[in-house]
Each structure stands twice: as C-alpha cells, then as structure tokens.
Amino acid sequence: MYIAMNRFKVAKGSEADFETVWRERDSHLQDLPGFVEFHLLRGPEREDHTLYASHTVWESPRHFEDWTRSDAFRQAHANAGNHRPTYLGRPEFEGFEAVQVITRE
C-alpha cells in the first residue's frame, strides 16, 4: 500500500471555495489501476489559514507513479493554477509506503 498526501494552507475565508473545487473536479481516480480511495481532510485552523490534506491510497508506489504520468493526472490538474490565491505557499507532497496495516474484520 502507498499513501500520497498533499498538504495545503488555505487562506482564511477561502475554505468553502477550496472544498468546492475539490468536490466538483473530475479526478478520474476511480478508473485507474491500483487506486483504492481518496480523502480530502480539513485540519486545524491557524491565525491566517486552515490546513487541508488530500490523501490517496494506492496498491503500490508504482500505481501512483503511473497515475502521475497519465492523461487523467494532467486533466485533473489542468486548472490547479487558477486557484493559487486560495493557497498560502505551495502544496507540500508527502508519500508513504505502508509498513504495517491493521484493519477491522
């Protein structure tokens, strides 16, 4: 299992717009080999921003890497630059390979 996360600092007052962009975009993820699930997470509020993280789970790092080179990736990110005023700084990517997984049976 591989988890790909991007952390976003969203300017105060832009949270609803940020969430709408994510809710309405066509990511094409559900059609991709190795894709397991996606989450958009809202985190703590700070003085000037609210922290968010996008979190995708993949069967392997290779599946994630294949997605980043795909047309689906380019289409999903085509308008990302149009929303820059919403962000403070650039998104921060973090990738993790699962070492141990415990699930509820």
N, CA, C and O atoms as CSV, one atom per row, in Angstrom:
chain,resi,resn,atom,element,x,y,z
A,1,MET,N,N,0.850,-1.174,0.000
A,1,MET,CA,C,0.000,0.000,0.000
A,1,MET,C,C,0.895,1.236,0.000
A,1,MET,O,O,1.961,1.261,0.615
A,2,TYR,N,N,0.425,2.254,-0.709
A,2,TYR,CA,C,1.139,3.529,-0.780
A,2,TYR,C,C,0.136,4.645,-0.550
A,2,TYR,O,O,-0.953,4.634,-1.122
A,3,ILE,N,N,0.500,5.609,0.287
A,3,ILE,CA,C,-0.356,6.757,0.569
A,3,ILE,C,C,0.351,8.008,0.066
A,3,ILE,O,O,1.493,8.288,0.429
A,4,ALA,N,N,-0.356,8.752,-0.778
A,4,ALA,CA,C,0.152,10.017,-1.306
A,4,ALA,C,C,-0.658,11.146,-0.694
A,4,ALA,O,O,-1.885,11.161,-0.785
A,5,MET,N,N,0.033,12.090,-0.069
A,5,MET,CA,C,-0.653,13.199,0.596
A,5,MET,C,C,-0.093,14.531,0.114
A,5,MET,O,O,1.110,14.676,-0.101
A,6,ASN,N,N,-0.973,15.484,-0.048
A,6,ASN,CA,C,-0.583,16.871,-0.275
A,6,ASN,C,C,-1.213,17.701,0.827
A,6,ASN,O,O,-2.403,17.577,1.116
A,7,ARG,N,N,-0.397,18.549,1.438
A,7,ARG,CA,C,-0.890,19.441,2.492
A,7,ARG,C,C,-1.009,20.837,1.911
A,7,ARG,O,O,-0.110,21.318,1.220
A,8,PHE,N,N,-2.135,21.483,2.201
A,8,PHE,CA,C,-2.441,22.809,1.682
A,8,PHE,C,C,-2.733,23.759,2.834
A,8,PHE,O,O,-3.485,23.422,3.749
A,9,LYS,N,N,-2.146,24.926,2.789
A,9,LYS,CA,C,-2.505,26.001,3.712
A,9,LYS,C,C,-3.474,26.899,2.956
A,9,LYS,O,O,-3.076,27.621,2.042
A,10,VAL,N,N,-4.745,26.853,3.339
A,10,VAL,CA,C,-5.798,27.586,2.647
A,10,VAL,C,C,-6.088,28.882,3.405
A,10,VAL,O,O,-6.362,28.864,4.605
A,11,ALA,N,N,-6.024,29.986,2.699
A,11,ALA,CA,C,-6.228,31.302,3.312
A,11,ALA,C,C,-7.585,31.368,3.992
A,11,ALA,O,O,-8.582,30.874,3.465
A,12,LYS,N,N,-7.615,31.982,5.163
A,12,LYS,CA,C,-8.870,32.169,5.901
A,12,LYS,C,C,-9.904,32.814,4.985
A,12,LYS,O,O,-9.603,33.753,4.249
A,13,GLY,N,N,-11.115,32.296,5.043
A,13,GLY,CA,C,-12.200,32.802,4.218
A,13,GLY,C,C,-12.312,32.131,2.866
A,13,GLY,O,O,-13.296,32.341,2.156
A,14,SER,N,N,-11.311,31.314,2.484
A,14,SER,CA,C,-11.320,30.630,1.187
A,14,SER,C,C,-11.665,29.154,1.309
A,14,SER,O,O,-11.645,28.434,0.312
A,15,GLU,N,N,-11.979,28.695,2.508
A,15,GLU,CA,C,-12.205,27.269,2.735
A,15,GLU,C,C,-13.341,26.703,1.877
A,15,GLU,O,O,-13.191,25.640,1.275
A,16,ALA,N,N,-14.471,27.404,1.821
A,16,ALA,CA,C,-15.619,26.896,1.050
A,16,ALA,C,C,-15.269,26.794,-0.430
A,16,ALA,O,O,-15.620,25.808,-1.079
A,17,ASP,N,N,-14.585,27.793,-0.971
A,17,ASP,CA,C,-14.174,27.751,-2.379
A,17,ASP,C,C,-13.219,26.595,-2.634
A,17,ASP,O,O,-13.356,25.889,-3.633
A,18,PHE,N,N,-12.257,26.392,-1.747
A,18,PHE,CA,C,-11.298,25.305,-1.874
A,18,PHE,C,C,-12.017,23.955,-1.887
A,18,PHE,O,O,-11.730,23.107,-2.733
A,19,GLU,N,N,-12.937,23.755,-0.964
A,19,GLU,CA,C,-13.670,22.494,-0.889
A,19,GLU,C,C,-14.538,22.278,-2.122
A,19,GLU,O,O,-14.668,21.149,-2.596
A,20,THR,N,N,-15.127,23.334,-2.640
A,20,THR,CA,C,-15.956,23.225,-3.836
A,20,THR,C,C,-15.130,22.795,-5.041
A,20,THR,O,O,-15.568,21.951,-5.822
A,21,VAL,N,N,-13.943,23.366,-5.198
A,21,VAL,CA,C,-13.058,22.986,-6.306
A,21,VAL,C,C,-12.775,21.487,-6.247
A,21,VAL,O,O,-12.847,20.802,-7.267
A,22,TRP,N,N,-12.461,20.984,-5.079
A,22,TRP,CA,C,-12.146,19.556,-4.940
A,22,TRP,C,C,-13.385,18.687,-5.156
A,22,TRP,O,O,-13.303,17.633,-5.786
A,23,ARG,N,N,-14.503,19.120,-4.646
A,23,ARG,CA,C,-15.734,18.332,-4.762
A,23,ARG,C,C,-16.200,18.236,-6.217
A,23,ARG,O,O,-16.752,17.214,-6.627
A,24,GLU,N,N,-15.978,19.300,-6.996
A,24,GLU,CA,C,-16.505,19.365,-8.349
A,24,GLU,C,C,-15.526,18.926,-9.431
A,24,GLU,O,O,-15.922,18.785,-10.588
A,25,ARG,N,N,-14.274,18.708,-9.092
A,25,ARG,CA,C,-13.322,18.334,-10.137
A,25,ARG,C,C,-13.453,16.860,-10.485
A,25,ARG,O,O,-13.785,16.028,-9.641
A,26,ASP,N,N,-13.188,16.564,-11.732
A,26,ASP,CA,C,-13.256,15.187,-12.204
A,26,ASP,C,C,-11.842,14.624,-12.174
A,26,ASP,O,O,-11.051,14.871,-13.084
A,27,SER,N,N,-11.527,13.872,-11.133
A,27,SER,CA,C,-10.169,13.386,-10.931
A,27,SER,C,C,-9.845,12.147,-11.749
A,27,SER,O,O,-8.669,11.861,-11.976
A,28,HIS,N,N,-10.840,11.407,-12.196
A,28,HIS,CA,C,-10.677,10.165,-12.951
A,28,HIS,C,C,-10.015,9.066,-12.124
A,28,HIS,O,O,-9.644,8.028,-12.671
A,29,LEU,N,N,-9.862,9.270,-10.841
A,29,LEU,CA,C,-9.168,8.300,-9.995
A,29,LEU,C,C,-9.832,6.934,-9.988
A,29,LEU,O,O,-9.145,5.916,-10.066
A,30,GLN,N,N,-11.150,6.894,-9.896
A,30,GLN,CA,C,-11.856,5.627,-9.743
A,30,GLN,C,C,-11.657,4.699,-10.940
A,30,GLN,O,O,-11.944,3.506,-10.844
A,31,ASP,N,N,-11.172,5.226,-12.064
A,31,ASP,CA,C,-10.975,4.418,-13.268
A,31,ASP,C,C,-9.552,3.887,-13.398
A,31,ASP,O,O,-9.246,3.178,-14.356
A,32,LEU,N,N,-8.690,4.217,-12.460
A,32,LEU,CA,C,-7.268,3.908,-12.612
A,32,LEU,C,C,-6.856,2.614,-11.915
A,32,LEU,O,O,-7.303,2.333,-10.803
A,33,PRO,N,N,-6.008,1.833,-12.566
A,33,PRO,CA,C,-5.499,0.617,-11.930
A,33,PRO,C,C,-4.742,0.965,-10.649
A,33,PRO,O,O,-3.945,1.903,-10.632
A,34,GLY,N,N,-4.987,0.222,-9.595
A,34,GLY,CA,C,-4.262,0.392,-8.348
A,34,GLY,C,C,-4.819,1.435,-7.406
A,34,GLY,O,O,-4.365,1.535,-6.266
A,35,PHE,N,N,-5.798,2.221,-7.852
A,35,PHE,CA,C,-6.403,3.221,-6.975
A,35,PHE,C,C,-7.309,2.524,-5.960
A,35,PHE,O,O,-8.090,1.642,-6.319
A,36,VAL,N,N,-7.197,2.929,-4.678
A,36,VAL,CA,C,-8.012,2.343,-3.618
A,36,VAL,C,C,-9.041,3.349,-3.102
A,36,VAL,O,O,-10.241,3.073,-3.116
A,37,GLU,N,N,-8.572,4.525,-2.645
A,37,GLU,CA,C,-9.514,5.515,-2.114
A,37,GLU,C,C,-8.881,6.892,-2.038
A,37,GLU,O,O,-7.661,7.047,-2.099
A,38,PHE,N,N,-9.755,7.895,-1.901
A,38,PHE,CA,C,-9.353,9.296,-1.796
A,38,PHE,C,C,-10.086,9.934,-0.624
A,38,PHE,O,O,-11.246,9.622,-0.357
A,39,HIS,N,N,-9.390,10.832,0.072
A,39,HIS,CA,C,-9.994,11.623,1.145
A,39,HIS,C,C,-9.476,13.051,1.040
A,39,HIS,O,O,-8.297,13.272,0.762
A,40,LEU,N,N,-10.357,14.014,1.261
A,40,LEU,CA,C,-9.932,15.395,1.473
A,40,LEU,C,C,-10.182,15.675,2.936
A,40,LEU,O,O,-11.310,15.557,3.415
A,41,LEU,N,N,-9.138,16.044,3.643
A,41,LEU,CA,C,-9.200,16.214,5.095
A,41,LEU,C,C,-9.034,17.682,5.476
A,41,LEU,O,O,-8.138,18.363,4.977
A,42,ARG,N,N,-9.900,18.162,6.360
A,42,ARG,CA,C,-9.770,19.521,6.904
A,42,ARG,C,C,-9.105,19.397,8.264
A,42,ARG,O,O,-9.544,18.619,9.111
A,43,GLY,N,N,-8.053,20.160,8.467
A,43,GLY,CA,C,-7.299,20.090,9.708
A,43,GLY,C,C,-7.506,21.316,10.575
A,43,GLY,O,O,-8.538,21.983,10.496
A,44,PRO,N,N,-6.523,21.603,11.396
A,44,PRO,CA,C,-6.653,22.705,12.347
A,44,PRO,C,C,-6.640,24.070,11.670
A,44,PRO,O,O,-6.044,24.265,10.611
A,45,GLU,N,N,-7.318,25.001,12.322
A,45,GLU,CA,C,-7.302,26.395,11.882
A,45,GLU,C,C,-6.168,27.112,12.588
A,45,GLU,O,O,-5.921,26.912,13.778
A,46,ARG,N,N,-5.489,27.945,11.832
A,46,ARG,CA,C,-4.443,28.807,12.364
A,46,ARG,C,C,-4.889,30.263,12.186
A,46,ARG,O,O,-5.981,30.528,11.683
A,47,GLU,N,N,-4.056,31.175,12.590
A,47,GLU,CA,C,-4.417,32.587,12.511
A,47,GLU,C,C,-4.731,33.035,11.084
A,47,GLU,O,O,-5.692,33.771,10.859
A,48,ASP,N,N,-3.904,32.582,10.103
A,48,ASP,CA,C,-4.061,33.057,8.730
A,48,ASP,C,C,-4.504,31.984,7.741
A,48,ASP,O,O,-4.704,32.287,6.565
A,49,HIS,N,N,-4.665,30.728,8.190
A,49,HIS,CA,C,-5.034,29.664,7.257
A,49,HIS,C,C,-5.681,28.481,7.975
A,49,HIS,O,O,-5.642,28.362,9.199
A,50,THR,N,N,-6.279,27.611,7.156
A,50,THR,CA,C,-6.771,26.322,7.623
A,50,THR,C,C,-5.974,25.263,6.881
A,50,THR,O,O,-5.782,25.361,5.669
A,51,LEU,N,N,-5.517,24.268,7.594
A,51,LEU,CA,C,-4.721,23.203,6.991
A,51,LEU,C,C,-5.642,22.139,6.399
A,51,LEU,O,O,-6.593,21.704,7.048
A,52,TYR,N,N,-5.354,21.724,5.167
A,52,TYR,CA,C,-6.057,20.636,4.496
A,52,TYR,C,C,-5.030,19.631,4.010
A,52,TYR,O,O,-3.863,19.967,3.809
A,53,ALA,N,N,-5.473,18.391,3.821
A,53,ALA,CA,C,-4.634,17.373,3.198
A,53,ALA,C,C,-5.487,16.554,2.243
A,53,ALA,O,O,-6.597,16.141,2.579
A,54,SER,N,N,-4.950,16.324,1.038
A,54,SER,CA,C,-5.564,15.352,0.140
A,54,SER,C,C,-4.795,14.050,0.378
A,54,SER,O,O,-3.577,14.058,0.556
A,55,HIS,N,N,-5.515,12.954,0.378
A,55,HIS,CA,C,-4.942,11.674,0.815
A,55,HIS,C,C,-5.466,10.595,-0.125
A,55,HIS,O,O,-6.648,10.253,-0.080
A,56,THR,N,N,-4.592,10.057,-0.976
A,56,THR,CA,C,-4.990,8.952,-1.840
A,56,THR,C,C,-4.250,7.694,-1.422
A,56,THR,O,O,-3.078,7.736,-1.049
A,57,VAL,N,N,-4.954,6.582,-1.492
A,57,VAL,CA,C,-4.371,5.282,-1.177
A,57,VAL,C,C,-4.282,4.488,-2.479
A,57,VAL,O,O,-5.240,4.413,-3.248
A,58,TRP,N,N,-3.111,3.901,-2.704
A,58,TRP,CA,C,-2.815,3.126,-3.911
A,58,TRP,C,C,-2.337,1.739,-3.511
A,58,TRP,O,O,-1.839,1.549,-2.401
A,59,GLU,N,N,-2.482,0.789,-4.389
A,59,GLU,CA,C,-1.995,-0.566,-4.120
A,59,GLU,C,C,-0.471,-0.593,-4.010
A,59,GLU,O,O,0.083,-1.417,-3.283
A,60,SER,N,N,0.217,0.314,-4.735
A,60,SER,CA,C,1.682,0.328,-4.709
A,60,SER,C,C,2.193,1.700,-5.153
A,60,SER,O,O,1.451,2.480,-5.751
A,61,PRO,N,N,3.470,1.993,-4.856
A,61,PRO,CA,C,4.053,3.242,-5.349
A,61,PRO,C,C,4.013,3.316,-6.881
A,61,PRO,O,O,3.824,4.387,-7.458
A,62,ARG,N,N,4.191,2.171,-7.520
A,62,ARG,CA,C,4.179,2.136,-8.999
A,62,ARG,C,C,2.838,2.611,-9.558
A,62,ARG,O,O,2.805,3.353,-10.540
A,63,HIS,N,N,1.731,2.190,-8.938
A,63,HIS,CA,C,0.417,2.634,-9.401
A,63,HIS,C,C,0.284,4.157,-9.286
A,63,HIS,O,O,-0.240,4.810,-10.189
A,64,PHE,N,N,0.759,4.711,-8.178
A,64,PHE,CA,C,0.716,6.164,-8.007
A,64,PHE,C,C,1.573,6.854,-9.062
A,64,PHE,O,O,1.137,7.823,-9.683
A,65,GLU,N,N,2.779,6.362,-9.263
A,65,GLU,CA,C,3.679,6.955,-10.250
A,65,GLU,C,C,3.093,6.882,-11.658
A,65,GLU,O,O,3.224,7.829,-12.433
A,66,ASP,N,N,2.448,5.765,-11.993
A,66,ASP,CA,C,1.791,5.641,-13.299
A,66,ASP,C,C,0.715,6.704,-13.454
A,66,ASP,O,O,0.563,7.289,-14.526
A,67,TRP,N,N,-0.035,6.953,-12.377
A,67,TRP,CA,C,-1.072,7.981,-12.435
A,67,TRP,C,C,-0.462,9.356,-12.689
A,67,TRP,O,O,-1.009,10.134,-13.472
A,68,THR,N,N,0.661,9.671,-12.040
A,68,THR,CA,C,1.264,10.997,-12.208
A,68,THR,C,C,1.759,11.237,-13.630
A,68,THR,O,O,1.993,12.383,-14.016
A,69,ARG,N,N,1.922,10.167,-14.418
A,69,ARG,CA,C,2.358,10.296,-15.811
A,69,ARG,C,C,1.199,10.141,-16.798
A,69,ARG,O,O,1.417,10.094,-18.009
A,70,SER,N,N,-0.018,10.061,-16.291
A,70,SER,CA,C,-1.170,9.765,-17.143
A,70,SER,C,C,-1.891,11.021,-17.636
A,70,SER,O,O,-1.716,12.115,-17.098
A,71,ASP,N,N,-2.702,10.830,-18.671
A,71,ASP,CA,C,-3.573,11.907,-19.147
A,71,ASP,C,C,-4.583,12.278,-18.066
A,71,ASP,O,O,-4.944,13.448,-17.935
A,72,ALA,N,N,-5.039,11.304,-17.296
A,72,ALA,CA,C,-6.002,11.572,-16.221
A,72,ALA,C,C,-5.404,12.559,-15.214
A,72,ALA,O,O,-6.104,13.453,-14.738
A,73,PHE,N,N,-4.138,12.407,-14.891
A,73,PHE,CA,C,-3.453,13.315,-13.966
A,73,PHE,C,C,-3.421,14.728,-14.541
A,73,PHE,O,O,-3.738,15.696,-13.850
A,74,ARG,N,N,-3.038,14.837,-15.806
A,74,ARG,CA,C,-2.965,16.152,-16.454
A,74,ARG,C,C,-4.337,16.814,-16.495
A,74,ARG,O,O,-4.451,18.018,-16.262
A,75,GLN,N,N,-5.371,16.046,-16.786
A,75,GLN,CA,C,-6.720,16.600,-16.827
A,75,GLN,C,C,-7.174,17.049,-15.441
A,75,GLN,O,O,-7.779,18.111,-15.299
A,76,ALA,N,N,-6.887,16.248,-14.424
A,76,ALA,CA,C,-7.318,16.569,-13.059
A,76,ALA,C,C,-6.620,17.821,-12.522
A,76,ALA,O,O,-7.173,18.521,-11.674
A,77,HIS,N,N,-5.415,18.106,-13.010
A,77,HIS,CA,C,-4.639,19.238,-12.512
A,77,HIS,C,C,-4.585,20.408,-13.491
A,77,HIS,O,O,-3.849,21.367,-13.261
A,78,ALA,N,N,-5.348,20.345,-14.571
A,78,ALA,CA,C,-5.281,21.358,-15.628
A,78,ALA,C,C,-5.554,22.769,-15.120
A,78,ALA,O,O,-4.926,23.719,-15.587
A,79,ASN,N,N,-6.466,22.924,-14.187
A,79,ASN,CA,C,-6.831,24.264,-13.707
A,79,ASN,C,C,-6.301,24.573,-12.317
A,79,ASN,O,O,-6.750,25.532,-11.688
A,80,ALA,N,N,-5.363,23.788,-11.830
A,80,ALA,CA,C,-4.869,23.967,-10.457
A,80,ALA,C,C,-4.289,25.363,-10.233
A,80,ALA,O,O,-4.469,25.933,-9.157
A,81,GLY,N,N,-3.607,25.913,-11.210
A,81,GLY,CA,C,-3.004,27.236,-11.066
A,81,GLY,C,C,-4.002,28.365,-10.950
A,81,GLY,O,O,-3.652,29.453,-10.492
A,82,ASN,N,N,-5.240,28.130,-11.355
A,82,ASN,CA,C,-6.263,29.168,-11.288
A,82,ASN,C,C,-6.718,29.457,-9.860
A,82,ASN,O,O,-7.416,30.442,-9.622
A,83,HIS,N,N,-6.334,28.614,-8.918
A,83,HIS,CA,C,-6.813,28.747,-7.538
A,83,HIS,C,C,-5.707,29.156,-6.570
A,83,HIS,O,O,-5.887,29.061,-5.356
A,84,ARG,N,N,-4.583,29.603,-7.080
A,84,ARG,CA,C,-3.442,29.970,-6.237
A,84,ARG,C,C,-3.772,30.986,-5.148
A,84,ARG,O,O,-3.269,30.836,-4.035
A,85,PRO,N,N,-4.582,32.006,-5.399
A,85,PRO,CA,C,-4.840,32.970,-4.323
A,85,PRO,C,C,-5.479,32.319,-3.088
A,85,PRO,O,O,-5.444,32.886,-1.997
A,86,THR,N,N,-6.053,31.144,-3.264
A,86,THR,CA,C,-6.657,30.407,-2.158
A,86,THR,C,C,-5.572,29.857,-1.221
A,86,THR,O,O,-5.797,29.720,-0.019
A,87,TYR,N,N,-4.404,29.547,-1.776
A,87,TYR,CA,C,-3.334,28.895,-1.018
A,87,TYR,C,C,-2.330,29.893,-0.466
A,87,TYR,O,O,-2.085,30.946,-1.055
A,88,LEU,N,N,-1.756,29.542,0.671
A,88,LEU,CA,C,-0.587,30.253,1.184
A,88,LEU,C,C,0.598,29.339,0.919
A,88,LEU,O,O,0.747,28.305,1.571
A,89,GLY,N,N,1.425,29.708,-0.016
A,89,GLY,CA,C,2.553,28.854,-0.385
A,89,GLY,C,C,2.116,27.730,-1.312
A,89,GLY,O,O,0.979,27.692,-1.782
A,90,ARG,N,N,3.039,26.824,-1.561
A,90,ARG,CA,C,2.787,25.692,-2.451
A,90,ARG,C,C,2.300,24.489,-1.641
A,90,ARG,O,O,2.627,24.364,-0.461
A,91,PRO,N,N,1.522,23.605,-2.269
A,91,PRO,CA,C,1.164,22.360,-1.581
A,91,PRO,C,C,2.434,21.574,-1.248
A,91,PRO,O,O,3.413,21.616,-1.994
A,92,GLU,N,N,2.408,20.866,-0.137
A,92,GLU,CA,C,3.559,20.056,0.279
A,92,GLU,C,C,3.211,18.588,0.098
A,92,GLU,O,O,2.296,18.080,0.746
A,93,PHE,N,N,3.944,17.899,-0.787
A,93,PHE,CA,C,3.706,16.479,-1.049
A,93,PHE,C,C,4.457,15.613,-0.047
A,93,PHE,O,O,5.596,15.902,0.319
A,94,GLU,N,N,3.793,14.541,0.390
A,94,GLU,CA,C,4.418,13.525,1.242
A,94,GLU,C,C,3.922,12.163,0.769
A,94,GLU,O,O,2.715,11.958,0.634
A,95,GLY,N,N,4.829,11.240,0.519
A,95,GLY,CA,C,4.457,9.890,0.104
A,95,GLY,C,C,4.931,8.876,1.129
A,95,GLY,O,O,6.033,8.988,1.666
A,96,PHE,N,N,4.080,7.875,1.398
A,96,PHE,CA,C,4.386,6.887,2.435
A,96,PHE,C,C,4.086,5.482,1.945
A,96,PHE,O,O,3.018,5.228,1.389
A,97,GLU,N,N,5.024,4.571,2.149
A,97,GLU,CA,C,4.767,3.151,1.912
A,97,GLU,C,C,4.332,2.527,3.229
A,97,GLU,O,O,4.915,2.800,4.279
A,98,ALA,N,N,3.309,1.693,3.168
A,98,ALA,CA,C,2.803,1.053,4.382
A,98,ALA,C,C,3.817,0.046,4.905
A,98,ALA,O,O,4.345,-0.770,4.148
A,99,VAL,N,N,4.082,0.110,6.193
A,99,VAL,CA,C,4.948,-0.837,6.877
A,99,VAL,C,C,4.093,-1.869,7.601
A,99,VAL,O,O,4.424,-3.054,7.636
A,100,GLN,N,N,2.997,-1.405,8.173
A,100,GLN,CA,C,2.056,-2.282,8.872
A,100,GLN,C,C,0.648,-1.742,8.662
A,100,GLN,O,O,0.414,-0.535,8.727
A,101,VAL,N,N,-0.278,-2.648,8.411
A,101,VAL,CA,C,-1.676,-2.275,8.234
A,101,VAL,C,C,-2.526,-3.156,9.127
A,101,VAL,O,O,-2.409,-4.381,9.096
A,102,ILE,N,N,-3.380,-2.535,9.920
A,102,ILE,CA,C,-4.330,-3.268,10.765
A,102,ILE,C,C,-5.723,-2.838,10.322
A,102,ILE,O,O,-6.026,-1.645,10.292
A,103,THR,N,N,-6.556,-3.788,9.983
A,103,THR,CA,C,-7.911,-3.457,9.547
A,103,THR,C,C,-8.923,-4.103,10.476
A,103,THR,O,O,-8.629,-5.068,11.181
A,104,ARG,N,N,-10.086,-3.559,10.457
A,104,ARG,CA,C,-11.191,-4.105,11.237
A,104,ARG,C,C,-11.840,-5.218,10.451
A,104,ARG,O,O,-12.214,-5.012,9.297
A,105,GLU,N,N,-11.979,-6.342,11.014
A,105,GLU,CA,C,-12.574,-7.508,10.304
A,105,GLU,C,C,-14.061,-7.513,10.462
A,105,GLU,O,O,-14.734,-8.403,9.943
